[in-house]
Amino acid sequence: MINTIWENHIDKFVQIILKKLETTDCEKRVFMRVEYSLRVIISEMEKLFLLGLIFALIKQFNQFLVSIAVLIIIRIFVGGTHQKNIFYCFVQTLINLLVIIGISNFLISGYWCSVFVLFSILVVAVAPVQSSNRVTYDRKQKMRFKVKALLVIVVLVYSKYVVDKEIFSLMESVVVLYSVELLFIVMKKYKGKGEIM
């Protein structure tokens, strides 16, 4: 029910914007891309607003900002799992953020290098993880995503020496959680196809 209300709200907003485009000579394919992009942008903005509100209420807003920023930057280049609808996506993101913030206080600082090495190996093996809704990438495009993801990892590692210990701990927690997600993706691919790539 919540998902239906959420999707109906987004549909109405998208339709208002798309009516402006219908008056121009816009190809059907471009029109569909614009429609999909608007749906994604609007749903993500609403999701971020609600998540921010929740974390402000539980007095974890600063931790939320750091965690979501690192999560978004990594996800752009690495990809990840997707849920079937907006509500489940919201719930998964909420749980992920709660876990990230929760484990950030318990990570043993001596193992941070191992965490980033494991994550780098997983990125090289799996990235970018593509959803069925996105364009399929050729080998060259995939390599660009891998290189950009590895550059993000280098920046995250370097940030250990620049940012506050609590902030780095949150960043490390995002990498730990993302590593677990990528391990599940690797195991699923390996089990399904008998190979990783």
Phi, psi and chi 1 to 4 in degrees:
 res  aa     phi    psi   chi1   chi2   chi3   chi4
   1 MET       -  -47.4 -177.8  177.8  150.0      -
   2 ILE   -60.3  -43.1  -66.8  171.8      -      -
   3 ASN   -61.9  -40.6 -169.7   56.6      -      -
   4 THR   -63.5  -44.2  -53.4      -      -      -
   5 ILE   -62.8  -44.3  -66.8  168.6      -      -
   6 TRP   -61.1  -48.5 -158.3  -22.0      -      -
   7 GLU   -65.6  -38.5  -74.5  179.7  -14.6      -
   8 ASN   -62.3  -41.2  -72.5  -19.6      -      -
   9 HIS   -60.6  -46.4  166.6   72.0      -      -
  10 ILE   -65.0  -42.5  -68.2  170.0      -      -
  11 ASP   -56.9  -45.1  -77.1  -16.8      -      -
  12 LYS   -61.7  -44.2  -72.2  177.1 -173.4  173.8
  13 PHE   -64.9  -43.1 -169.4   73.2      -      -
  14 VAL   -64.4  -41.7  167.1      -      -      -
  15 GLN   -62.0  -36.9  -66.9  -51.7  -41.9      -
  16 ILE   -61.2  -45.2  -69.3  168.5      -      -
  17 ILE   -68.8  -40.8  -65.4  170.0      -      -
  18 LEU   -67.9  -27.9  -69.8  177.3      -      -
  19 LYS   -60.1  -33.7  -80.0 -172.1  179.9 -179.2
  20 LYS   -66.1  -35.8  -58.8  -73.3 -176.7 -170.3
  21 LEU   -75.0  -28.6  -73.1  176.4      -      -
  22 GLU   -63.1  -26.0  -75.8 -179.1   21.2      -
  23 THR   -75.5  -17.1   58.4      -      -      -
  24 THR   -96.6  167.1   64.6      -      -      -
  25 ASP   -81.2   92.5  -73.6  -24.6      -      -
  26 CYS  -118.7  125.3 -169.4      -      -      -
  27 GLU   -62.0  149.6  -68.0 -178.9   37.7      -
  28 LYS   -57.9  -41.7 -178.8   89.6  170.3  157.0
  29 ARG   -64.8  -44.1 -168.9  170.5  163.0 -160.7
  30 VAL   -64.6  -42.0  172.7      -      -      -
  31 PHE   -58.4  -44.0 -171.7   79.0      -      -
  32 MET   -66.1  -38.9  -71.4  171.1   56.0      -
  33 ARG   -64.4  -43.5  -78.7 -174.9  175.5  175.0
  34 VAL   -62.2  -43.6  169.4      -      -      -
  35 GLU   -60.8  -47.2 -179.0  179.5   18.2      -
  36 TYR   -62.3  -45.2  173.9   75.0      -      -
  37 SER   -61.5  -43.1  -61.7      -      -      -
  38 LEU   -61.8  -43.2  -76.1  171.0      -      -
  39 ARG   -59.8  -44.7  -72.8 -180.0 -163.3  -76.3
  40 VAL   -65.2  -47.6  169.3      -      -      -
  41 ILE   -61.7  -47.4  -69.6  168.0      -      -
  42 ILE   -64.7  -45.6  -67.2  166.1      -      -
  43 SER   -65.5  -37.9   67.1      -      -      -
  44 GLU   -67.5  -39.6  -71.3  -59.9  -49.0      -
  45 MET   -64.5  -43.3  -64.9  -55.9  -72.5      -
  46 GLU   -64.0  -41.7  -72.7  179.6  -19.9      -
  47 LYS   -62.1  -45.7 -179.0  173.0   75.3  171.7
  48 LEU   -63.3  -39.5  -73.3  173.8      -      -
  49 PHE   -62.4  -48.6  175.1   76.7      -      -
  50 LEU   -64.2  -41.3  -70.3  172.7      -      -
  51 LEU   -63.4  -43.8  -72.2  167.8      -      -
  52 GLY   -59.6  -41.1      -      -      -      -
  53 LEU   -63.0  -46.0 -171.6   61.6      -      -
  54 ILE   -60.1  -47.5  -70.9  167.9      -      -
  55 PHE   -71.9  -27.2  -76.9   94.9      -      -
  56 ALA   -67.8  -39.9      -      -      -      -
  57 LEU   -65.6  -33.1  -70.1  172.4      -      -
  58 ILE   -95.8   13.6   62.5  172.2      -      -
  59 LYS    59.1   41.8  -60.1 -171.1 -178.3  -18.2
  60 GLN  -128.6   28.8  -62.4  -72.2  -41.4      -
  61 PHE   -65.2  -42.9 -171.7   71.7      -      -
  62 ASN   -62.9  -40.4  -69.6  -20.2      -      -
  63 GLN   -64.7  -38.8  -68.0   84.9  -15.7      -
  64 PHE   -59.7  -47.3  159.7   74.5      -      -
  65 LEU   -60.1  -46.0  -73.0  177.6      -      -
  66 VAL   -63.8  -48.4  171.0      -      -      -
  67 SER   -63.1  -45.4  -58.7      -      -      -
  68 ILE   -69.5  -35.6 -161.1   71.9      -      -
  69 ALA   -63.2  -47.6      -      -      -      -
  70 VAL   -65.9  -41.5  175.0      -      -      -
  71 LEU   -60.2  -44.9 -161.8   58.3      -      -
  72 ILE   -65.1  -45.3  -71.3  170.1      -      -
  73 ILE   -61.1  -43.8  -69.5  167.0      -      -
  74 ILE   -66.7  -45.2  -70.1  174.0      -      -
  75 ARG   -62.7  -32.9 -167.3  161.8  177.0   93.3
  76 ILE   -56.8  -43.0  -72.3  170.0      -      -
  77 PHE   -97.6  -24.4  -59.1  115.2      -      -
  78 VAL   -97.6  -29.3  177.4      -      -      -
  79 GLY    80.9 -162.9      -      -      -      -
  80 GLY   165.8 -173.1      -      -      -      -
  81 THR   -76.2  155.0   57.7      -      -      -
  82 HIS  -128.0  148.8  -69.0  -90.1      -      -
  83 GLN   -96.8  165.0  -64.0  -60.0  -37.3      -
  84 LYS   -74.3  -25.5  -66.6 -177.8 -168.8 -128.9
  85 ASN  -147.0  173.1   62.7   47.2      -      -
  86 ILE   -63.0  -41.4  -63.5  166.9      -      -
  87 PHE   -63.2  -46.1  178.8   71.4      -      -
  88 TYR   -64.9  -34.8  -70.0  137.5      -      -
  89 CYS   -63.0  -44.1  178.1      -      -      -
  90 PHE   -60.2  -46.8  174.8   80.5      -      -
  91 VAL   -63.5  -44.2  170.6      -      -      -
  92 GLN   -61.1  -44.0  177.9 -173.8   -3.9      -
  93 THR   -64.5  -42.0  -54.2      -      -      -
  94 LEU   -60.7  -47.9  176.6   61.9      -      -
  95 ILE   -62.7  -44.6  -68.8  169.0      -      -
  96 ASN   -57.7  -45.4  -74.3  -10.7      -      -
  97 LEU   -66.4  -39.4  -71.2  166.8      -      -
  98 LEU   -63.5  -40.4  -71.8  168.8      -      -
  99 VAL   -66.1  -45.2  167.8      -      -      -
 100 ILE   -57.1  -50.1  -72.7  165.9      -      -
 101 ILE   -66.4  -38.6  -67.5  168.7      -      -
 102 GLY   -65.5  -45.1      -      -      -      -
 103 ILE   -80.3  -14.7   67.6  170.8      -      -
 104 SER   -61.3  -27.2   69.7      -      -      -
 105 ASN   -81.7  -13.3  -62.3  -38.9      -      -
 106 PHE  -110.9   -3.9  -59.8  105.2      -      -
 107 LEU   -68.4  140.2  -72.8  177.5      -      -
 108 ILE   -87.4  118.3  -59.0  167.3      -      -
 109 SER   -62.9  -22.0   60.7      -      -      -
 110 GLY   -70.8  -15.6      -      -      -      -
 111 TYR  -102.2    7.5  -65.7  103.5      -      -
 112 TRP   -59.6  -37.0   67.7  -90.2      -      -
 113 CYS   -64.0  -42.6 -169.6      -      -      -
 114 SER   -61.9  -39.3  -58.3      -      -      -
 115 VAL   -61.4  -45.3  167.5      -      -      -
 116 PHE   -71.6  -33.1  -76.9   93.2      -      -
 117 VAL   -65.9  -47.2  168.2      -      -      -
 118 LEU   -58.7  -44.7  172.2   63.3      -      -
 119 PHE   -62.1  -41.0 -173.1   57.7      -      -
 120 SER   -62.0  -42.9  -61.3      -      -      -
 121 ILE   -62.1  -43.7  -67.8  168.0      -      -
 122 LEU   -64.5  -38.9  -70.3  168.3      -      -
 123 VAL   -62.2  -46.1  163.4      -      -      -
 124 VAL   -62.1  -39.1  169.5      -      -      -
 125 ALA   -74.4  -35.2      -      -      -      -
 126 VAL  -117.9  -34.9 -177.4      -      -      -
 127 ALA   -66.6  148.2      -      -      -      -
 128 PRO   -83.7  137.0   30.7  -32.7      -      -
 129 VAL   -77.4  123.5  176.9      -      -      -
 130 GLN  -107.4  143.2  -65.0 -179.8 -115.6      -
 131 SER   -92.3  165.6   77.4      -      -      -
 132 SER   -70.1  -18.3   56.8      -      -      -
 133 ASN   -83.6  -11.4  -66.4  -22.4      -      -
 134 ARG   -99.9  164.9  -64.1 -169.9   73.4  167.7
 135 VAL   -66.8  145.4 -178.2      -      -      -
 136 THR   -80.8  135.3  -34.8      -      -      -
 137 TYR   -94.0  144.1  -58.5  122.4      -      -
 138 ASP   -82.2  176.0   62.9   27.7      -      -
 139 ARG   -58.6  -41.3 -166.6  175.3 -177.9   96.3
 140 LYS   -65.3  -43.6 -167.0  174.1 -176.7  179.7
 141 GLN   -64.2  -41.3  -69.8  170.1  -44.8      -
 142 LYS   -60.6  -40.8  -73.8 -179.3 -178.8 -179.6
 143 MET   -63.5  -39.1 -171.8   55.2   67.7      -
 144 ARG   -61.3  -43.3  -81.8 -166.9 -142.4  124.7
 145 PHE   -61.7  -42.7  -82.5  102.0      -      -
 146 LYS   -61.3  -46.0  -71.3  177.9 -166.4  -70.8
 147 VAL   -63.0  -44.1  168.3      -      -      -
 148 LYS   -64.3  -39.3  -70.9  176.2 -177.5  177.5
 149 ALA   -63.9  -40.6      -      -      -      -
 150 LEU   -66.9  -35.2  -69.5  171.3      -      -
 151 LEU   -64.3  -38.9  -71.7  172.9      -      -
 152 VAL   -61.4  -41.6  167.7      -      -      -
 153 ILE   -62.5  -42.1  -66.2  168.7      -      -
 154 VAL   -59.8  -44.3  167.9      -      -      -
 155 VAL   -62.9  -41.5  170.3      -      -      -
 156 LEU   -63.3  -42.8  -69.2  174.9      -      -
 157 VAL   -63.3  -45.0  168.8      -      -      -
 158 TYR   -61.3  -33.8  174.9   73.5      -      -
 159 SER   -63.5  -19.4   68.9      -      -      -
 160 LYS   -55.7  -34.1  176.0  176.7  179.4   33.5
 161 TYR   -91.3   -0.9  -54.9  102.8      -      -
 162 VAL  -116.9  -39.8  179.9      -      -      -
 163 VAL   -96.8  167.1  -60.1      -      -      -
 164 ASP   -58.8  149.8 -179.0   79.7      -      -
 165 LYS   -58.6  -40.3 -176.9 -179.3  176.1 -173.8
 166 GLU   -64.9  -40.2 -177.6 -175.6  -11.1      -
 167 ILE   -66.1  -44.4  -68.1  173.0      -      -
 168 PHE   -63.8  -36.4 -175.7   75.3      -      -
 169 SER   -61.6  -39.2 -174.0      -      -      -
 170 LEU   -65.6  -42.2  -73.9  164.3      -      -
 171 MET   -62.9  -42.4  -63.6  164.0   93.1      -
 172 GLU   -63.7  -37.5 -173.0  179.7   14.2      -
 173 SER   -63.5  -38.5  -62.2      -      -      -
 174 VAL   -61.6  -44.4  171.9      -      -      -
 175 VAL   -64.3  -40.0  171.7      -      -      -
 176 VAL   -61.4  -49.7  167.4      -      -      -
 177 LEU   -62.8  -41.5 -172.6   74.5      -      -
 178 TYR   -66.5  -35.7 -132.0   98.9      -      -
 179 SER   -62.4  -41.8  -63.7      -      -      -
 180 VAL   -61.9  -44.1  170.3      -      -      -
 181 GLU   -61.4  -44.0 -177.3  176.5  -23.8      -
 182 LEU   -67.0  -34.8  -70.1  178.9      -      -
 183 LEU   -61.6  -41.5  -82.3  170.2      -      -
 184 PHE   -63.9  -39.1  -80.8  118.3      -      -
 185 ILE   -65.4  -43.2  -69.7  168.2      -      -
 186 VAL   -61.5  -46.4  167.7      -      -      -
 187 MET   -62.9  -40.0  -69.9 -173.8  -34.5      -
 188 LYS   -65.4  -43.3 -174.1  176.8  176.3 -177.2
 189 LYS   -65.2  -43.8  -78.6 -174.6  175.5 -175.6
 190 TYR   -63.0  -43.7 -177.3   75.4      -      -
 191 LYS   -67.2  -39.3 -173.5  177.5  178.3 -177.7
 192 GLY   -76.1  -38.9      -      -      -      -
 193 LYS  -111.8  -16.5  -66.4 -178.4 -179.4  178.4
 194 GLY    81.3    9.7      -      -      -      -
 195 GLU  -153.1  163.1   59.0 -175.4   44.1      -
 196 ILE   -86.7  -44.6  -68.8  178.4      -      -
 197 MET   -97.0      -  -64.2  -66.7  -71.2      -
